[in-house]
Amino acid sequence: MKNYLKSMPNEEGFFGKYGGAFIPPQLEKPFAEITEAYNIISNSSSFIDELRSIRKHFQGRPTPVYYAERISKMVGGAQIYFKREDLNHTGAHKLNHCMGEGLLAKFMGKKKLIAETGAGQHGVALATAAAFFGLECEIHMGEVDIAKESPNVSRMKLLGATVVPVTHGLKTLKEAVDSAFEAYLKDYENSIYCIGSVVGPHPFPALVRDFQRVVGVEAREQFIDMTGELPDAVLACVGGGSNAIGLFSAFLDDSVKMYGVEPLGRGTEPGEHSATMTYGKEGIIHGFKCYLLQDENGEPAPVYSCASGLDYPGTGPEHCYLKDEKRIEYVVINDKEAMDAFFKTSRNEGIIPALESAHAVAYAMKLAKEMKSGSILLNLSGRGDKDLDYVIENWGYGE
Ligand SMILES: Cc1ncc(COP(=O)(O)O)c(C=O)c1O
């Protein structure tokens, strides 16, 4: 896939037939301004230097790659390694793009950052970026997720953000995006909508990918330093797809297998899962074209996962393109398997993973057995402190 990153997306923001910018006319100019500003700063050495310095001194990058020896031995087969994004400041990969988005807002002279959040990790990361850059911050969050992820709600408020509860529909991530878009429509002169994944209208899928690429670039070098070779497989959980594309984008030219892990929730029935790439078909949501879980009227279908950051009916357009190109395979893990991995990672490695990341660990455990030998590198996208109340109430402390 030579020159892939330079040529994808095209100028209109398409990855093959996916992506683009399907937005109301009044947003065309603001989005064109964001694209132009991003093109300027991403080619500016002072911007790149500032971001590098933030990554090192504020975020604590590089995060380590860790050999999960006890889990590997317990499973038998391939050796499993974690890229420790749980150790990135604020506890997940989300800060990687939020600090970039904050710098972009500063460059554009915007006063306020607006976004949605599911698990609360993007909200916390954006509130952190707003505090760092001295900006206002408004986070839209479904009421169901507010109840489920209450530590992150407190963190956002402590960091100075306004949390707007979203009370319509399923009261989860999709409705939070609807609500944040509406707020942005009313205030686009003053503010910037900082989307929380590689989704939304152009340029966000490309911009968020570029900011997340640091994960893959670091991990590739660290893995080679540790083992003298490339991993045989890399994998990551996929909600919108930002932690996955961050890792995968550094391995596209290598002969390394890649797996995106989707949530199968409570089962294959519509409404019981959020396995977009597996069960979705082409459609438009939130201003971009992608695989989409749809109801009989072609509207985004209700979705579910125990992991609030994974229950979104669409997926980033680049994932859709790479699936069709057969470069990435998409697989599923249900709630029970994710919970099992959550407890095993906690007990055996001393790492409490985010429920989202536990989906990646669960698939790595399956794959390691199948592979029998070789190595797997997964993105441990975040830590699970936010999930503790929900897990203990619903699943206890494991066996
Ligand atoms: C820890 C963690 N991992 C993964 C995700 C899923 O998002 P994405 O697919 O964009 O990486 C989230 C979303 O909130 C998250 O908090």
PDBQT file of the ligand as one rigid body, heavy atoms in Angstrom, charges set to zero:
ROOT
HETATM    1  C1  LIG A 401     -10.644   3.120  26.177  1.00  0.00    +0.000 C 
HETATM    2  C2  LIG A 401     -11.384   3.206  24.881  1.00  0.00    +0.000 A 
HETATM    3  N1  LIG A 401     -11.034   2.368  23.885  1.00  0.00    +0.000 NA
HETATM    4  C3  LIG A 401     -11.673   2.394  22.696  1.00  0.00    +0.000 A 
HETATM    5  C4  LIG A 401     -12.722   3.263  22.471  1.00  0.00    +0.000 A 
HETATM    6  C5  LIG A 401     -13.423   3.216  21.138  1.00  0.00    +0.000 C 
HETATM    7  O1  LIG A 401     -13.157   4.300  20.328  1.00  0.00    +0.000 OA
HETATM    8  P1  LIG A 401     -12.284   4.165  19.021  1.00  0.00    +0.000 P 
HETATM    9  O2  LIG A 401     -12.848   3.020  18.239  1.00  0.00    +0.000 OA
HETATM   10  O3  LIG A 401     -12.436   5.456  18.347  1.00  0.00    +0.000 OA
HETATM   11  O4  LIG A 401     -10.880   3.882  19.440  1.00  0.00    +0.000 OA
HETATM   12  C6  LIG A 401     -13.115   4.166  23.481  1.00  0.00    +0.000 A 
HETATM   13  C7  LIG A 401     -14.210   5.119  23.262  1.00  0.00    +0.000 C 
HETATM   14  O5  LIG A 401     -14.666   5.788  24.131  1.00  0.00    +0.000 OA
HETATM   15  C8  LIG A 401     -12.417   4.130  24.716  1.00  0.00    +0.000 A 
HETATM   16  O6  LIG A 401     -12.753   4.942  25.723  1.00  0.00    +0.000 OA
ENDROOT
TORSDOF 0
